Amino acid sequence: MSPPLPPPKSTGCYPVHEDCCTISQKTASSISLSLRYTHAPSDRHLGQWRDASRRALIPHSHLSCSPSPTLSYSSTLLTPPSPSIPPVPVSPVKTPIPDPFSLCSPLTMLPCVRWLQPILAFFSSALLTQGGNCPASCLCPDPHTVDCSGRGLTNLPDSIPLDVRRLLLSNNWISQIPSDFLVLYNDLVYLDLRNNSLSQIEPGTLSTSPRLVFLDLGSNNLTEIPKGTFGESRSLIKLRLGNNPHLSMVSKDAFLGLTSLRELELEQNALSSLQVGALSQLPSLRVVRLEGNPWVCNCNFASLFAWLMENRHKLPNGVEGLECSLPTDGRRVTLSQLSQESFRKCQETLTLTDLLIIIFSGISVSVAAIMASFFLASTVHCFQRWSKGSKGEDEESEE
């Protein structure tokens, strides 16, 4: 059982336990009672402290715990003592500093949390960069962005974090993308390969990132966009292929499967014609840029012209911003100066497909006729031999 509290002294200080507390009067208007424990305060000690506070007219709500290695309970008197009372000299009690973690209790949890904040912040920052370190030649302004723009790279950088979302590789000398480059980057959303030296992209290379939304391949040396280049990147929304001065061929099925594509840029290329199927199979297309190409207004351009006139609202500059060369004199005119009547002769002339069909049909008919003639000749020959055999048998029977 704990010893009883001693009566109040004339100095106004109320000791809780002479063996484990230091009593000091800092000023004439306040009393500071500091308890130094080598372990967490027990209910008995707290009860004694409340009794001492009650006798000194100290409200319980003024009790506080300071975040230090020792537990200090300080309160202010409601009625300050007389200024004439001198402070009580008290010699400090030398006690070993306890382990901060041993002081954690429901009453002192807040100081412990404050003490652990730097450590928690360090581990949190480490968890945010769990994808790996930033490549040596690049910058990483945030945990999910790798900026390698303008670094003079000739190949893709190594050690790219696996959780990267924005990868900026513009203004370099990269000439090739490995076909398995994007296999591990499932969180990649934004890929910028603008202004490099890419001449071709293997089919399926850009279809292995299921969350890719933005892709910029502008200002490169691409020559064609074959079928399957983008696979079925259903999440792709914006695709930039402009400013490729050698890009002269786009396959009819080059954009097959891009069901979410809204913006397609094919401006400032070397396209003289484009199959309309490459655009008509994009159900979500909202904006298409085709200006700056050497279009030729011949019969191969007729179907694309009809599609552009029906979808002129998808052209940022309208049909007035598109020009084509007349096949007769090479003069360039805007599409707004043309009409469906300009391509009427194309409907009267045979196209290459029509010619191929006619040739194939003629060959088929000729082969069939030759086979029929051969069969008929064989049949006649067999019939003649059978007739001669029958006559010979009849003559022999008569003799």
C-alpha positions as CSV (number, residue, x, y, z in Angstrom):
1,M,0.0,0.0,0.0
2,S,1.4,3.5,-0.9
3,P,2.4,5.9,1.8
4,P,-0.1,8.8,2.6
5,L,0.5,12.2,1.2
6,P,2.2,14.7,3.6
7,P,0.3,17.8,4.7
8,P,0.7,21.0,2.6
9,K,3.8,23.0,3.3
10,S,3.8,26.8,3.9
11,T,5.6,27.4,0.6
12,G,2.6,26.2,-1.4
13,C,4.4,23.2,-2.8
14,Y,2.7,19.8,-2.5
15,P,5.0,16.8,-2.9
16,V,3.5,13.7,-4.4
17,H,6.3,11.4,-3.2
18,E,9.5,12.6,-1.8
19,D,11.5,9.6,-3.2
20,C,10.5,10.1,-6.8
21,C,9.6,13.7,-7.4
22,T,11.3,17.1,-7.4
23,I,9.3,20.1,-6.1
24,S,10.2,23.5,-7.4
25,Q,8.5,26.9,-7.5
26,K,9.6,28.7,-10.6
27,T,7.7,31.9,-10.1
28,A,5.5,33.5,-7.5
29,S,2.4,32.7,-9.5
30,S,3.0,29.1,-10.7
31,I,4.0,25.8,-9.3
32,S,5.7,23.2,-11.3
33,L,5.7,19.6,-10.1
34,S,8.0,17.4,-12.1
35,L,7.8,13.7,-11.7
36,R,10.7,11.6,-13.0
37,Y,10.0,8.0,-13.4
38,T,12.0,5.2,-14.8
39,H,8.8,3.6,-15.9
40,A,5.3,4.6,-17.0
41,P,3.2,6.3,-14.2
42,S,0.9,3.9,-12.4
43,D,-2.7,4.6,-11.4
44,R,-1.5,5.1,-7.8
45,H,0.8,7.9,-8.7
46,L,-1.8,9.6,-10.9
47,G,-4.3,9.4,-8.1
48,Q,-1.8,11.0,-5.7
49,W,-1.1,13.7,-8.2
50,R,-4.8,14.5,-8.6
51,D,-5.2,14.6,-4.8
52,A,-2.3,17.1,-4.5
53,S,-3.7,19.2,-7.3
54,R,-7.1,19.3,-5.7
55,R,-5.7,20.5,-2.4
56,A,-3.7,23.2,-4.2
57,L,-6.9,24.3,-6.1
58,I,-5.5,23.2,-9.4
59,P,-8.1,22.1,-12.0
60,H,-7.5,18.6,-13.5
61,S,-8.0,20.0,-17.0
62,H,-4.7,22.0,-16.6
63,L,-2.6,18.8,-16.3
64,S,-0.4,18.2,-19.3
65,C,2.3,15.8,-20.5
66,S,5.4,17.3,-22.1
67,P,7.2,15.3,-24.9
68,S,10.5,14.8,-23.2
69,P,12.3,11.7,-21.8
70,T,10.9,12.5,-18.4
71,L,7.2,12.9,-17.6
72,S,6.4,16.4,-16.4
73,Y,3.0,17.3,-15.0
74,S,2.7,21.1,-14.6
75,S,-0.3,23.2,-13.6
76,T,-1.1,26.8,-12.7
77,L,-2.6,27.8,-9.4
78,L,-6.0,29.5,-9.5
79,T,-5.0,31.7,-6.6
80,P,-1.3,32.7,-6.8
81,P,0.7,32.6,-3.6
82,S,2.0,35.7,-1.9
83,P,4.9,37.3,-3.7
84,S,6.8,37.6,-0.4
85,I,7.2,33.8,-0.2
86,P,10.6,33.0,-1.4
87,P,11.1,30.0,-3.8
88,V,12.0,26.7,-2.2
89,P,15.5,25.6,-3.1
90,V,15.4,22.1,-4.4
91,S,18.3,20.0,-5.4
92,P,17.8,18.0,-8.6
93,V,17.3,14.3,-8.4
94,K,19.7,12.4,-10.7
95,T,17.9,9.6,-12.4
96,P,18.8,7.7,-15.6
97,I,17.0,8.8,-18.8
98,P,14.5,6.1,-19.7
99,D,14.0,4.5,-23.1
100,P,11.4,6.7,-25.0
101,F,9.5,3.6,-26.1
102,S,9.0,2.6,-22.5
103,L,7.1,5.8,-21.8
104,C,4.4,5.1,-24.4
105,S,1.1,4.7,-22.7
106,P,-2.4,5.9,-23.5
107,L,-1.6,9.2,-21.7
108,T,1.7,9.8,-23.6
109,M,0.8,8.4,-27.0
110,L,0.8,11.8,-28.8
111,P,4.4,12.6,-27.8
112,C,5.5,9.2,-28.9
113,V,3.8,9.7,-32.3
114,R,5.5,13.1,-32.7
115,W,8.8,11.5,-31.9
116,L,8.3,8.8,-34.6
117,Q,7.2,11.3,-37.3
118,P,10.6,11.7,-39.0
119,I,11.1,7.9,-39.1
120,L,7.6,7.4,-40.5
121,A,8.2,10.1,-43.2
122,F,11.4,8.4,-44.2
123,F,9.8,5.0,-44.7
124,S,6.8,6.6,-46.5
125,S,9.1,8.2,-49.0
126,A,10.9,4.9,-49.5
127,L,7.7,3.1,-50.2
128,L,6.7,5.7,-52.8
129,T,9.8,5.0,-54.8
130,Q,9.5,1.2,-54.6
131,G,9.7,1.0,-58.4
132,G,13.5,1.6,-58.3
133,N,16.0,4.4,-58.6
134,C,15.9,7.1,-61.2
135,P,18.2,6.4,-64.2
136,A,21.5,8.2,-63.9
137,S,21.0,10.4,-67.0
138,C,17.4,11.3,-66.3
139,L,15.4,13.4,-63.8
140,C,12.5,12.1,-61.7
141,P,10.4,15.1,-60.5
142,D,8.0,12.8,-58.8
143,P,7.9,9.0,-58.0
144,H,6.0,8.2,-61.2
145,T,7.7,10.4,-63.8
146,V,11.0,9.8,-65.6
147,D,12.2,12.7,-67.7
148,C,15.1,11.8,-70.1
149,S,14.4,14.6,-72.6
150,G,17.3,16.2,-74.4
151,R,20.0,13.9,-72.9
152,G,21.6,12.8,-76.2
153,L,20.6,9.2,-75.7
154,T,21.0,6.8,-78.5
155,N,19.3,3.9,-76.7
156,L,16.6,3.6,-74.2
157,P,17.9,4.2,-70.6
158,D,18.4,1.3,-68.2
159,S,16.8,0.9,-64.7
160,I,13.5,2.6,-65.5
161,P,11.2,2.2,-62.4
162,L,8.6,-0.5,-63.1
163,D,5.8,1.8,-61.7
164,V,6.6,4.7,-64.1
165,R,3.5,6.4,-65.5
166,R,5.1,9.3,-67.5
167,L,8.1,8.5,-69.6
168,L,9.6,11.5,-71.5
169,L,12.2,10.5,-74.1
170,S,11.9,13.4,-76.6
171,N,14.8,15.3,-78.3
172,N,17.3,12.4,-78.3
173,W,18.8,10.1,-80.9
174,I,17.0,6.9,-80.2
175,S,16.7,4.8,-83.4
176,Q,15.1,1.6,-82.2
177,I,12.5,0.4,-79.7
178,P,12.9,-3.3,-78.6
179,S,9.7,-5.3,-79.2
180,D,9.5,-6.2,-75.5
181,F,10.2,-2.8,-74.2
182,L,6.8,-2.1,-72.6
183,V,6.1,-5.6,-71.4
184,L,7.0,-4.8,-67.7
185,Y,5.5,-1.2,-67.6
186,N,1.9,-2.0,-67.0
187,D,1.2,1.4,-65.3
188,L,2.6,3.5,-68.2
189,V,0.1,6.1,-69.3
190,Y,2.2,8.8,-71.1
191,L,5.0,8.0,-73.6
192,D,6.8,10.8,-75.4
193,L,9.2,9.7,-78.2
194,R,9.0,12.9,-80.1
195,N,12.0,14.2,-82.1
196,N,14.2,11.1,-82.2
197,S,15.6,8.9,-85.1
198,L,13.0,6.1,-85.2
199,S,12.7,4.7,-88.7
200,Q,10.3,1.8,-88.0
201,I,8.4,0.2,-85.2
202,E,7.9,-3.5,-85.1
203,P,4.2,-4.6,-85.0
204,G,3.0,-5.2,-81.5
205,T,5.7,-3.2,-79.8
206,L,3.3,-0.5,-78.5
207,S,0.4,-2.9,-77.7
208,T,1.9,-4.4,-74.5
209,S,1.0,-1.5,-72.3
210,P,-2.6,-1.9,-71.3
211,R,-3.0,1.6,-69.8
212,L,-1.2,3.8,-72.4
213,V,-3.3,6.9,-73.1
214,F,-0.9,9.3,-74.8
215,L,1.7,8.4,-77.5
216,D,3.9,10.9,-79.4
217,L,5.9,9.6,-82.3
218,G,6.1,12.9,-84.1
219,S,9.3,14.3,-85.7
220,N,11.0,11.0,-86.4
221,N,12.0,9.2,-89.6
222,L,9.1,6.8,-89.9
223,T,8.4,5.6,-93.4
224,E,5.3,3.5,-93.0
225,I,2.7,2.4,-90.4
226,P,2.0,-1.2,-91.2
227,K,-0.9,-3.3,-89.8
228,G,-0.6,-4.3,-86.2
229,T,1.8,-1.5,-85.2
230,F,-0.4,-0.5,-82.2
231,G,-2.0,-3.9,-81.7
232,E,-5.3,-3.4,-79.9
233,S,-4.4,-0.6,-77.5
234,R,-7.9,0.1,-76.5
235,S,-6.9,2.6,-73.9
236,L,-5.0,4.9,-76.3
237,I,-6.8,8.3,-76.7
238,K,-4.2,10.6,-78.4
239,L,-1.8,9.5,-81.1
240,R,0.8,11.9,-82.7
241,L,2.4,10.8,-86.0
242,G,3.0,14.2,-87.5
243,N,6.2,15.7,-88.9
244,N,7.6,12.5,-90.2
245,P,8.9,13.7,-93.6
246,H,9.4,10.2,-95.0
247,L,6.0,8.7,-93.9
248,S,4.3,7.9,-97.2
249,M,2.2,4.8,-96.4
250,V,-0.3,4.0,-93.8
251,S,-2.0,0.6,-93.9
252,K,-5.7,0.3,-94.0
253,D,-5.6,-1.7,-90.8
254,A,-2.9,0.4,-89.1
255,F,-5.3,1.7,-86.5
256,L,-7.4,-1.4,-86.1
257,G,-8.5,-2.0,-82.5
258,L,-8.0,1.6,-81.3
259,T,-11.5,1.9,-80.2
260,S,-10.9,4.8,-77.7
261,L,-8.7,6.9,-80.0
262,R,-10.0,10.5,-80.1
263,E,-7.2,12.5,-81.6
264,L,-5.0,11.4,-84.5
265,E,-2.3,13.6,-86.0
266,L,-0.9,12.8,-89.4
267,E,0.1,16.4,-90.5
268,Q,3.3,17.4,-92.3
269,N,4.1,13.9,-93.6
270,A,4.6,12.6,-97.2
271,L,1.2,11.1,-97.7
272,S,-0.2,11.4,-101.2
273,S,-3.2,9.1,-100.5
274,L,-4.8,7.3,-97.6
275,Q,-7.3,4.5,-97.6
276,V,-10.5,5.7,-96.0
277,G,-10.8,2.5,-94.1
278,A,-7.9,3.6,-91.9
279,L,-10.1,6.4,-90.5
280,S,-13.6,5.0,-90.8
281,Q,-12.8,2.2,-88.3
282,L,-12.1,4.6,-85.5
283,P,-15.5,4.9,-83.7
284,S,-14.3,7.5,-81.1
285,L,-12.4,9.8,-83.4
286,R,-13.0,13.4,-82.7
287,V,-10.0,15.2,-84.2
288,V,-7.9,14.3,-87.2
289,R,-5.1,16.4,-88.6
290,L,-4.1,15.8,-92.2
291,E,-2.8,19.2,-93.4
292,G,0.7,19.7,-94.9
293,N,0.7,16.4,-96.9
294,P,1.3,16.3,-100.7
295,W,-2.2,14.9,-101.5
296,V,-3.0,14.2,-105.1
297,C,-6.5,14.7,-106.3
298,N,-6.8,11.6,-108.4
299,C,-9.3,8.7,-108.4
300,N,-7.5,7.1,-105.4
301,F,-8.3,10.3,-103.4
302,A,-12.0,10.2,-104.3
303,S,-13.2,8.1,-101.4
304,L,-11.1,10.0,-98.9
305,F,-12.4,13.2,-100.2
306,A,-16.0,12.0,-99.7
307,W,-15.2,11.0,-96.1
308,L,-13.5,14.4,-95.4
309,M,-16.5,16.3,-96.7
310,E,-18.8,14.2,-94.4
311,N,-16.5,14.6,-91.4
312,R,-15.3,18.2,-91.9
313,H,-16.2,19.0,-88.3
314,K,-13.3,16.7,-87.2
315,L,-10.7,18.8,-89.1
316,P,-9.3,21.6,-86.8
317,N,-8.9,23.9,-89.9
318,G,-11.8,22.6,-91.9
319,V,-11.4,21.5,-95.5
320,E,-10.0,24.9,-96.3
321,G,-6.8,23.9,-94.5
322,L,-6.2,20.9,-96.9
323,E,-4.6,21.1,-100.3
324,C,-4.1,18.6,-103.1
325,S,-2.4,18.6,-106.5
326,L,-4.5,18.3,-109.7
327,P,-3.3,15.3,-111.8
328,T,-3.5,17.3,-115.0
329,D,-1.2,20.2,-114.4
330,G,0.0,19.7,-110.8
331,R,-1.6,22.9,-109.6
332,R,-2.5,22.8,-105.9
333,V,-6.0,23.7,-104.8
334,T,-7.8,23.6,-101.5
335,L,-10.4,20.9,-101.0
336,S,-13.0,23.6,-100.6
337,Q,-12.6,24.3,-104.3
338,L,-13.5,20.7,-105.2
339,S,-16.8,18.8,-105.2
340,Q,-18.1,15.3,-105.9
341,E,-18.4,16.4,-109.6
342,S,-14.6,16.7,-109.7
343,F,-14.3,13.0,-109.3
344,R,-17.2,11.9,-111.5
345,K,-14.9,10.6,-114.2
346,C,-13.4,8.2,-111.7
347,Q,-16.8,6.4,-111.5
348,E,-16.8,6.0,-115.3
349,T,-13.3,4.6,-115.6
350,L,-12.1,1.2,-114.4
351,T,-10.0,1.1,-111.3
352,L,-7.0,-1.2,-110.8
353,T,-9.2,-3.5,-108.8
354,D,-11.7,-3.7,-111.6
355,L,-9.0,-4.5,-114.1
356,L,-7.7,-7.3,-111.9
357,I,-11.1,-8.8,-111.5
358,I,-11.6,-8.7,-115.3
359,I,-8.2,-10.3,-115.9
360,F,-8.8,-13.0,-113.3
361,S,-12.2,-13.8,-114.7
362,G,-10.9,-14.1,-118.2
363,I,-8.2,-16.5,-117.1
364,S,-10.6,-18.6,-115.2
365,V,-13.0,-18.8,-118.1
366,S,-10.2,-19.8,-120.4
367,V,-8.9,-22.5,-118.1
368,A,-12.5,-23.9,-117.7
369,A,-13.0,-23.9,-121.5
370,I,-9.7,-25.7,-122.1
371,M,-10.6,-28.3,-119.5
372,A,-14.1,-28.8,-121.0
373,S,-12.6,-29.1,-124.5
374,F,-10.1,-31.7,-123.3
375,F,-12.9,-33.7,-121.6
376,L,-15.1,-33.6,-124.7
377,A,-12.3,-34.7,-127.0
378,S,-11.4,-37.6,-124.7
379,T,-15.1,-38.6,-124.6
380,V,-15.4,-38.5,-128.4
381,H,-12.1,-40.5,-128.8
382,C,-13.3,-43.2,-126.4
383,F,-16.7,-43.4,-128.2
384,Q,-15.0,-43.8,-131.6
385,R,-12.8,-46.6,-130.3
386,W,-15.8,-48.3,-128.8
387,S,-17.7,-48.1,-132.1
388,K,-14.8,-49.6,-134.1
389,G,-14.6,-52.5,-131.6
390,S,-18.3,-53.2,-131.9
391,K,-18.1,-53.3,-135.8
392,G,-15.2,-55.8,-135.7
393,E,-17.0,-58.2,-133.4
394,D,-20.1,-58.1,-135.7
395,E,-18.1,-58.9,-138.8
396,E,-16.4,-61.8,-137.1
397,S,-19.7,-63.2,-135.9
398,E,-21.1,-63.1,-139.5
399,E,-18.1,-65.1,-140.9
